[in-house]
Every structure is written in structure tokens, then in C-alpha cells.
């Protein structure tokens, strides 16, 4: 005769196992392991098996914790302008106490090479003002409008300047941008006054500098 108890015991164990609560999905923070975007917290995305900043959003939540030397700031596309292709960026390198950048010169006055009025206040500015435009990622959707940044040149001189505009790293080659192509993602575009205070020759065109929030 078949022992009924011996048949029911494995069945009861099976029912108990499947009735156990499933473990909650783990939400990973910066550099945490992941398989899909759902594994990552907030605006982070899954890149190469690790949670990191979304280059399309341009967040800097993870800072220098990104797994590669470019801080995962990848191009978002290309823009063709008069037969030349320009790389587009929605992000910039993380801002630190000494952020490496390239200083360029911009004419913020009406009719200047800045094109449209400054994005922060919809106004043109005199180039005697200590003002700058920042690449799209650093501009961060106007969040740095009106803020002061400290710019340091390799000659030891420094100056504080106010953020009034975006150096667009996505759009360009149109009337709004005075025909200029998209900025690179590491540009501090400064007025004549900033160059003069730093003791730099604007005719050079580009100079390596560092900057930080003042």
C-alpha cells in the first residue's frame, strides 16, 4: 500500500517554498552592478554592467566614479554643417575644484559672434563685463545662470566671471548661433574683459585653463 503521508510531505514542502516572499529588486547606486536600467537608482542608467550617469541627460551624480577616463560623457550625435560634421554633446566633464577646460573668446554684444541674446537674461552684454558662456553640460539647463565661476590661467592669474549664456554643444550653424558650429563640451567662452584680466592674448584663440565654482 502506498503511504499517503510520504506523498503529501514533498507536496507541502513545494507549496511552502513557492509561497515564500520574493526578494525585492535591488536598486544600485553609482558604479553598482546592473543588467537593465531598472536596476539603477534615479536618473542613472546601466552602462557596461554598472550604474552610471546618463550622457543624454547630462547628469553628474556619479562624478569621477565613471568607469572610463572620459567620465562616460559620450557624443549624442553629429551635426552636418556646410559639408563638415561636428560632434554633439549633451554632457560635460564633472565640475571639480579644478575643472580642466578650454578658454575661448566671445562677443556678447548685439551683432557679435554670440548670435542671439544671452540665454540667462535674454539680453546683450558689453564686452567690458566679466562674463562667460559654458558648454551645455556645465550650463545644465540654466542652473548656473548668474553664478560666479573662478577661472585660473597657467600664468598664475585668476578672475571671477558671471555665467550669462550657454555655449551650445548640440545646436549650431544657424542664425541663432551666428553660423557657429556646436561648441565642444569643455568650453568656457569668455568676454574680452575676462581675457584681459587673465593677461591673455585673445588672438591666440584658445587657451587651456581650469575653473571652479566661486
C-alpha positions as a Markdown table, in Angstrom:
| # | Residue | x | y | z |
|---|---|---|---|---|
| 1 | Unk | 0.0 | 0.0 | 0.0 |
| 2 | Unk | 1.3 | 3.5 | -0.9 |
| 3 | Unk | 2.0 | 5.6 | 2.2 |
| 4 | Unk | -0.2 | 8.7 | 1.7 |
| 5 | Unk | 1.9 | 10.8 | 4.2 |
| 6 | Unk | 5.0 | 10.1 | 2.2 |
| 7 | Unk | 3.3 | 11.5 | -0.9 |
| 8 | Unk | 1.9 | 14.6 | 0.7 |
| 9 | Unk | 5.1 | 15.7 | 2.5 |
| 10 | Unk | 7.1 | 16.7 | -0.6 |
| 11 | Unk | 4.0 | 18.4 | -2.0 |
| 12 | Unk | 3.6 | 20.5 | 1.2 |
| 13 | Unk | 7.3 | 21.4 | 1.1 |
| 14 | Unk | 6.9 | 22.6 | -2.5 |
| 15 | Unk | 3.9 | 24.8 | -1.6 |
| 16 | Unk | 5.8 | 26.3 | 1.2 |
| 17 | Unk | 8.8 | 27.1 | -1.0 |
| 18 | Unk | 6.8 | 28.9 | -3.7 |
| 19 | Unk | 4.8 | 30.8 | -1.1 |
| 20 | Unk | 8.0 | 32.5 | 0.3 |
| 21 | Unk | 8.1 | 36.2 | -0.5 |
| 22 | Unk | 10.4 | 37.0 | -3.5 |
| 23 | Unk | 13.4 | 39.2 | -2.7 |
| 24 | Unk | 12.9 | 42.9 | -3.6 |
| 25 | Unk | 14.7 | 44.1 | -6.7 |
| 26 | Unk | 18.0 | 45.7 | -5.7 |
| 27 | Unk | 18.4 | 49.3 | -6.7 |
| 28 | Unk | 22.0 | 50.1 | -7.4 |
| 29 | Unk | 23.6 | 53.5 | -7.0 |
| 30 | Unk | 26.7 | 54.8 | -8.8 |
| 31 | Unk | 29.0 | 52.0 | -10.0 |
| 32 | Unk | 26.7 | 49.4 | -8.6 |
| 33 | Unk | 26.0 | 46.2 | -10.6 |
| 34 | Unk | 23.1 | 46.2 | -13.1 |
| 35 | Unk | 21.6 | 44.3 | -16.0 |
| 36 | Unk | 19.0 | 46.8 | -17.1 |
| 37 | Unk | 18.1 | 50.5 | -16.4 |
| 38 | Unk | 15.5 | 49.3 | -13.9 |
| 39 | Unk | 18.4 | 48.1 | -11.7 |
| 40 | Unk | 19.7 | 51.7 | -11.3 |
| 41 | Unk | 18.5 | 54.4 | -8.9 |
| 42 | Unk | 17.1 | 57.7 | -10.0 |
| 43 | Unk | 18.3 | 59.0 | -13.4 |
| 44 | Unk | 21.2 | 56.6 | -13.6 |
| 45 | Unk | 21.4 | 54.1 | -16.5 |
| 46 | Unk | 23.2 | 50.8 | -16.9 |
| 47 | Unk | 26.4 | 51.0 | -18.9 |
| 48 | Unk | 28.7 | 48.0 | -19.2 |
| 49 | Unk | 27.1 | 46.3 | -16.2 |
| 50 | Unk | 27.5 | 49.3 | -13.9 |
| 51 | Unk | 25.1 | 52.1 | -13.0 |
| 52 | Unk | 26.3 | 55.5 | -14.1 |
| 53 | Unk | 25.2 | 59.0 | -15.3 |
| 54 | Unk | 23.0 | 59.2 | -18.4 |
| 55 | Unk | 25.1 | 61.1 | -21.0 |
| 56 | Unk | 21.9 | 62.1 | -22.8 |
| 57 | Unk | 20.6 | 63.8 | -19.6 |
| 58 | Unk | 24.0 | 65.2 | -18.7 |
| 59 | Unk | 23.7 | 64.4 | -15.0 |
| 60 | Unk | 26.9 | 64.5 | -12.9 |
| 61 | Unk | 25.6 | 62.4 | -9.9 |
| 62 | Unk | 28.4 | 59.9 | -10.1 |
| 63 | Unk | 31.2 | 62.5 | -10.7 |
| 64 | Unk | 34.6 | 60.8 | -11.1 |
| 65 | Unk | 33.2 | 57.3 | -10.4 |
| 66 | Unk | 32.5 | 56.6 | -14.0 |
| 67 | Unk | 34.3 | 53.5 | -15.3 |
| 68 | Unk | 36.4 | 55.2 | -18.0 |
| 69 | Unk | 38.6 | 58.2 | -18.3 |
| 70 | Unk | 36.1 | 60.3 | -20.2 |
| 71 | Unk | 33.6 | 60.1 | -17.3 |
| 72 | Unk | 31.1 | 58.4 | -19.7 |
| 73 | Unk | 30.3 | 61.6 | -21.4 |
| 74 | Unk | 29.7 | 60.2 | -24.8 |
| 75 | Unk | 28.7 | 62.0 | -28.0 |
| 76 | Unk | 24.9 | 62.3 | -28.5 |
| 77 | Unk | 25.1 | 62.7 | -32.3 |
| 78 | Unk | 26.6 | 64.7 | -35.1 |
| 79 | Unk | 25.6 | 67.8 | -36.9 |
| 80 | Unk | 26.5 | 68.4 | -40.5 |
| 81 | Unk | 27.3 | 72.0 | -41.3 |
| 82 | Unk | 28.4 | 73.1 | -44.8 |
| 83 | Unk | 30.0 | 69.8 | -45.5 |
| 84 | Unk | 31.7 | 69.3 | -42.1 |
| 85 | Unk | 30.4 | 67.0 | -39.4 |
| 86 | Unk | 30.6 | 68.3 | -35.8 |
| 87 | Unk | 30.2 | 66.1 | -32.7 |
| 88 | Unk | 27.2 | 67.0 | -30.4 |
| 89 | Unk | 27.3 | 66.6 | -26.7 |
| 90 | Unk | 24.6 | 67.0 | -24.0 |
| 91 | Unk | 27.1 | 66.5 | -21.2 |
| 92 | Unk | 30.4 | 67.9 | -20.0 |
| 93 | Unk | 33.1 | 66.5 | -17.7 |
| 94 | Unk | 32.3 | 66.7 | -13.9 |
| 95 | Unk | 32.8 | 70.0 | -12.2 |
| 96 | Unk | 35.5 | 69.8 | -9.6 |
| 97 | Unk | 37.7 | 72.3 | -7.6 |
| 98 | Unk | 40.0 | 72.4 | -10.7 |
| 99 | Unk | 38.0 | 71.6 | -13.8 |
| 100 | Unk | 40.1 | 71.4 | -17.0 |
| 101 | Unk | 38.6 | 73.5 | -19.8 |
| 102 | Unk | 39.4 | 75.4 | -22.9 |
| 103 | Unk | 39.0 | 79.2 | -22.8 |
| 104 | Unk | 37.6 | 80.8 | -26.0 |
| 105 | Unk | 36.6 | 84.4 | -26.8 |
| 106 | Unk | 33.0 | 85.5 | -27.3 |
| 107 | Unk | 31.5 | 88.8 | -28.3 |
| 108 | Unk | 28.3 | 89.1 | -26.2 |
| 109 | Unk | 27.2 | 92.4 | -27.8 |
| 110 | Unk | 24.5 | 92.8 | -30.4 |
| 111 | Unk | 25.7 | 91.7 | -33.8 |
| 112 | Unk | 28.6 | 89.9 | -32.2 |
| 113 | Unk | 29.6 | 86.3 | -32.8 |
| 114 | Unk | 27.4 | 85.2 | -29.9 |
| 115 | Unk | 24.4 | 85.4 | -32.2 |
| 116 | Unk | 21.2 | 85.7 | -30.1 |
| 117 | Unk | 20.9 | 87.5 | -26.8 |
| 118 | Unk | 22.4 | 85.7 | -23.7 |
| 119 | Unk | 20.2 | 82.8 | -22.7 |
| 120 | Unk | 20.1 | 83.6 | -19.0 |
| 121 | Unk | 18.5 | 87.1 | -19.3 |
| 122 | Unk | 17.6 | 87.5 | -23.0 |
| 123 | Unk | 20.0 | 90.5 | -23.1 |
| 124 | Unk | 23.1 | 91.5 | -25.0 |
| 125 | Unk | 26.1 | 92.4 | -22.9 |
| 126 | Unk | 29.0 | 94.8 | -23.1 |
| 127 | Unk | 32.4 | 93.0 | -23.5 |
| 128 | Unk | 33.8 | 95.1 | -20.7 |
| 129 | Unk | 31.8 | 92.8 | -18.3 |
| 130 | Unk | 33.4 | 89.8 | -16.7 |
| 131 | Unk | 31.0 | 87.2 | -18.2 |
| 132 | Unk | 31.1 | 83.7 | -19.7 |
| 133 | Unk | 29.1 | 81.1 | -21.5 |
| 134 | Unk | 29.5 | 77.5 | -20.5 |
| 135 | Unk | 29.2 | 74.3 | -22.6 |
| 136 | Unk | 25.8 | 72.7 | -22.5 |
| 137 | Unk | 26.6 | 70.1 | -19.8 |
| 138 | Unk | 28.1 | 72.7 | -17.5 |
| 139 | Unk | 25.3 | 75.2 | -18.2 |
| 140 | Unk | 23.0 | 72.5 | -17.0 |
| 141 | Unk | 19.7 | 73.8 | -18.3 |
| 142 | Unk | 20.3 | 77.4 | -16.9 |
| 143 | Unk | 21.0 | 76.1 | -13.4 |
| 144 | Unk | 24.3 | 78.1 | -13.3 |
| 145 | Unk | 22.8 | 81.3 | -14.7 |
| 146 | Unk | 24.0 | 84.3 | -12.6 |
| 147 | Unk | 26.6 | 82.1 | -10.7 |
| 148 | Unk | 30.2 | 83.2 | -10.4 |
| 149 | Unk | 33.0 | 80.9 | -11.5 |
| 150 | Unk | 36.7 | 81.3 | -10.8 |
| 151 | Unk | 38.9 | 80.9 | -13.8 |
| 152 | Unk | 42.6 | 80.1 | -13.3 |
| 153 | Unk | 45.2 | 80.6 | -16.1 |
| 154 | Unk | 48.6 | 78.8 | -16.2 |
| 155 | Unk | 50.3 | 82.2 | -15.7 |
| 156 | Unk | 49.1 | 82.2 | -12.2 |
| 157 | Unk | 46.4 | 84.8 | -12.7 |
| 158 | Unk | 42.7 | 84.2 | -11.9 |
| 159 | Unk | 39.4 | 86.1 | -12.3 |
| 160 | Unk | 35.8 | 85.6 | -11.3 |
| 161 | Unk | 33.2 | 85.9 | -14.0 |
| 162 | Unk | 29.4 | 85.6 | -14.2 |
| 163 | Unk | 27.6 | 82.9 | -16.2 |
| 164 | Unk | 25.2 | 84.6 | -18.6 |
| 165 | Unk | 24.9 | 82.2 | -21.5 |
| 166 | Unk | 25.2 | 78.7 | -22.9 |
| 167 | Unk | 27.9 | 77.6 | -25.4 |
| 168 | Unk | 25.6 | 75.2 | -27.2 |
| 169 | Unk | 27.2 | 71.8 | -27.6 |
| 170 | Unk | 24.2 | 70.4 | -29.5 |
| 171 | Unk | 22.9 | 73.0 | -31.9 |
| 172 | Unk | 24.6 | 75.5 | -34.2 |
| 173 | Unk | 25.3 | 76.6 | -37.8 |
| 174 | Unk | 22.2 | 78.8 | -37.8 |
| 175 | Unk | 21.2 | 82.4 | -37.3 |
| 176 | Unk | 20.6 | 82.0 | -33.6 |
| 177 | Unk | 24.2 | 80.8 | -33.2 |
| 178 | Unk | 25.6 | 83.3 | -35.7 |
| 179 | Unk | 26.5 | 80.5 | -38.0 |
| 180 | Unk | 28.9 | 79.0 | -35.5 |
| 181 | Unk | 29.1 | 75.2 | -35.2 |
| 182 | Unk | 28.3 | 73.4 | -31.9 |
| 183 | Unk | 30.7 | 74.1 | -29.0 |
| 184 | Unk | 32.8 | 71.3 | -27.7 |
| 185 | Unk | 31.8 | 70.0 | -24.3 |
| 186 | Unk | 34.6 | 71.6 | -22.3 |
| 187 | Unk | 34.4 | 75.3 | -23.3 |
| 188 | Unk | 34.4 | 78.4 | -21.2 |
| 189 | Unk | 33.5 | 81.1 | -23.7 |
| 190 | Unk | 34.6 | 84.4 | -22.2 |
| 191 | Unk | 34.4 | 88.1 | -22.9 |
| 192 | Unk | 37.3 | 90.4 | -23.7 |
| 193 | Unk | 37.3 | 91.6 | -20.1 |
| 194 | Unk | 38.0 | 88.1 | -18.8 |
| 195 | Unk | 40.9 | 87.6 | -21.2 |
| 196 | Unk | 42.3 | 91.0 | -20.3 |
| 197 | Unk | 42.1 | 90.2 | -16.5 |
| 198 | Unk | 43.9 | 86.9 | -17.1 |
| 199 | Unk | 46.6 | 88.7 | -19.1 |
| 200 | Unk | 45.9 | 86.5 | -22.1 |
| 201 | Unk | 46.0 | 87.4 | -25.8 |
| 202 | Unk | 42.6 | 86.7 | -27.3 |
| 203 | Unk | 44.1 | 86.5 | -30.8 |
| 204 | Unk | 45.6 | 83.1 | -29.7 |
| 205 | Unk | 42.0 | 81.8 | -29.9 |
| 206 | Unk | 42.1 | 79.0 | -27.4 |
| 207 | Unk | 44.0 | 78.6 | -24.1 |
| 208 | Unk | 43.9 | 75.7 | -21.6 |
| 209 | Unk | 42.6 | 76.8 | -18.2 |
| 210 | Unk | 40.9 | 75.4 | -15.1 |
| 211 | Unk | 37.8 | 76.7 | -13.4 |
| 212 | Unk | 35.6 | 76.1 | -10.3 |
| 213 | Unk | 32.5 | 77.5 | -8.8 |
| 214 | Unk | 33.5 | 80.7 | -7.0 |
